[in-house]
Amino acid sequence: MSDAKPFTLGIEEEFQLIDPETRDLRSHVQYLLDDDHTLADQLKPELHQSVIEVGTNICPDIQAARREMVALRRDLSKLAARNGLTIAAAGTHPFAHWRDQLITDNQRYAEIVEDLQQIARANLIFGLHVHVGIEDRELAIHIMNAARYFLPHIFALSTNSPFWQGQNTGLKSFRSKVFDRFPRTGIPDHFTSLSEYENYIKLLIKTRCIDNAKKIWWDIRMHPFFNTLEYRICDVPMRVDETIALAALIQAVTVKLYKLIRQNLGFRLYRRLLLNENKWRAARHGISGKLIDFGKQEEVDCVALIHELLAFIDDVVDELGSREEIEYIHQILRAGTGADRQIAVFQATNDVRSVVDFIVQEMIRDLERDAGCPVDFRVSETPIFLSERLTRELIAAAHEVLAAVTSEEYLRQAGRAVPPHLNVPGDEGHTVFLQVDFAIVRGEDGELEPQLIELQGFPSLYGFQWQVEREYRSHFPAIPDGWLPYFGGLTSETYPDVLREAIVADADPETVVLLEIDPEHQKTRIDFHVTRRLLGIPIVDAREVIERNGRLFYPRPLAHLPPGPRGRNLGGASQLVSQDQQVLAAVHPQPLLSAGLARKRSERVSHGPGELRSEAALLLRRPGGGARPQPGAPALIAESREFHPPAPGRLRPVRRDPGRARQGRGPHDVHLEGPPPADQQPRAHEQGDDDGGRLQQGKDLDRRVPGVSCAAGVIRKCRACVIGVLVMMAQPKPARWAGFVKRF
């Protein structure tokens, strides 16, 4: 759009410098600026040394603005981390006091403090400023006049400062009331022309009210040095998506008004006194209150008026290329603003320090947003880093597990453990996916080492691990690029390709399904949603699968699942088909466990009454012909690892003491017991053992499933994390490895 080209963007955000131990502000900005000169043009101090401002370059469109803001937040976080700090984004700090903050050593700020005294020293606030480029300053004055009406609407969407000096103020934006104490703030009067505006500025300078127009701090102003219209009314949002959505809205409002004025279409100008009524309502209630529709002379829900605003700008949004960013406004209207989220945390905890933690750590909330699904299990809010030595130990231990579960002895043991009603004729002996959970404990030499907790023979969280790594990198940008949660040379870019090849291969994605009983009520449904988005395969409720002439269909629409080799069936799903029908391969953990262990494991997982399965997703696929892998198995990838048997003595099962009372049964409470009596010690690997690298079991372990019954044990005295290593496995040898880290 030729008219839109002049409307470039610039965004400035003011951030809090947080001491991660105390959660208080830290006056440290000069050290940050001295530490890094690569961002010298985009970082600047503010009045208080606990505030730092970042600003983009001139951005041609909203996508460029997003890229810059994401990079700036990331780089600022890295810089803060190097100095032992964290960054927070909110209009006020929940409990910090302005008296404890140092003033930046700068002539301009010294003059402001001298002029305004305590009003300046108490101005401990954090805002968002959005510049929209307009070359014609005469036209910019008329756009500013009209845009004043929409300032309270935009402001309400940004509210993010309900706390001040440890108190819940009752306002959604207390920042605005702090700043109102400055002179020349708030919504300006309208000006009939550029000449009238310039005469006003000259009068203030002549009478020594100001030395230049930068000391005019209106909610919207003509920038004195740049050809921009600067919107200054917003609290700084917590999330970069909120910042970008507000910038896109501001740009669209500006362009819409520009078009109307160019077409000689008038827009009614309301008095400042009326507009300030709406600003007060937005500061008090955010988007949950009512604003005044001055045309109708009545109160209207703020959300309804914002919907009207979105309809008003709709015809310029696609021309600006900001449809996706504008659509995020609907997310804010549904979920609330930063102020709403802060208040909810305070009401739940009655602790303002918890509010600071909430502002700093939004990783899980962004994870749920990006995945489109809640996370119903514990996820570490911060990444866990493994040493190179421990990583090698984990990989070696996983190799040893593979050696054990692919041995002939194991297959015989596992075959006897499968309950008859789950025994599918023609089922090939190996599980397709194998998940191995390790406890990280200290060995006799004091070094960390993995000890087996349990094996799971189903594909669980393979999509989720990709998503959570992206969230970690977004929220902890100081993580070096080479530090990865994947093994075997995989990256976040190549991992989805391996997953796609393993699950979909050359099949039509509509014929490959994520099969589950009541999938939307499973704890791991977030993995279903991420996998569906990654691979384009549908989520199917096993109760809705129907059989027609030996073939399976699911109702979305009534798509045909081509027949494939018989495979291990889902517990309960075997009721859907007769034994002589060809069924797509599915995997379930119970064939790997004895009936007793399955019962013990179900106690820990806390299933609902009558539920037939564990908490994992199930994957169905139809492989191609010829040399393709067995049903559901990953294709062998180039540069795959050859299998090398691990050195003897690598892995010892963690075992429980049957004489001790069980404690800490939930996954959030993990402990490690002391060593068992010598006569009950599980036998470790020794040179000369002829077990081919299999796991050895202790006397109290279920001998039908070597090395797996420790899943029922209680692990005490260990406050370390639990590591889940996901092993993708193909026949006849393992392909690549993938791993992720989680903390219970």
Buried (B, 14 or more C-beta within 10 A) or exposed (E): EEEBEBBBBBBBBBBBBBBBEEBBBBBBBBBBBEEBEEBEEBBBBBBBBBBBBBBBBBBBBBBBBBEBBBBBBBBBBBBBBEBEBBBBBBBBBBBBBBEEBEBBEBEEBBEBBEEBEEBBBBBBBBBBBBBBBBEBBEBBBBBBBBBBBBBBBBBBBBBBBBBBBEEBBEBBBBBBBBBBEBBBBBBBBBBEEBEEBBEBBEEBBEEEBBEEBEBBEBBBBBBEEEBBBBBBBBBBBBBBBBBBBBBBBBBBBBBBBBBBBEEEEEBEBBEBEEBBBBBBBBBBBBBBBBBBBBEEEEEEEBBEBBBEBBEBBEEBBEBBBBEBBBEBBBBBBEEBBBBBBBBEBBEEEEEBBBBBBBBBBBBBBBBBBBBEBEBBBEBBBEBBEBEEEBBEBBBBBBBBBBBBBBBEEBEEBBEEBBEEEBBBEEBBBBBBBBBBBBBBBEEEEEEBBBBBBBBBBBBBBBBBBBBBBBBBBBBBBEBEEEEBBBBBEBEBEBBBEBBBBBBBBEBBBBBBBBBBBEBEEBBBBBBBBBBBBBBEBBBBBBEEBEEEEEBBBBEEEEBEBEBBBBBBBBBBBBEBBEEEBBBBBBBBBBBBBBEBBBEBBBEBEEBEEEBBBBBBBBBBBBBEEEEEBBBBBBBBBEEBBEBEEBEBEBBBBBBBBEEEEEEBEEBEEBEBBEEBEEEBEBEEBEEEBEBEBBBBBBEBBBEBBBBBBBBBBBBBEBEBBBBBBBBBBBBEEBBBBBBBBBBB
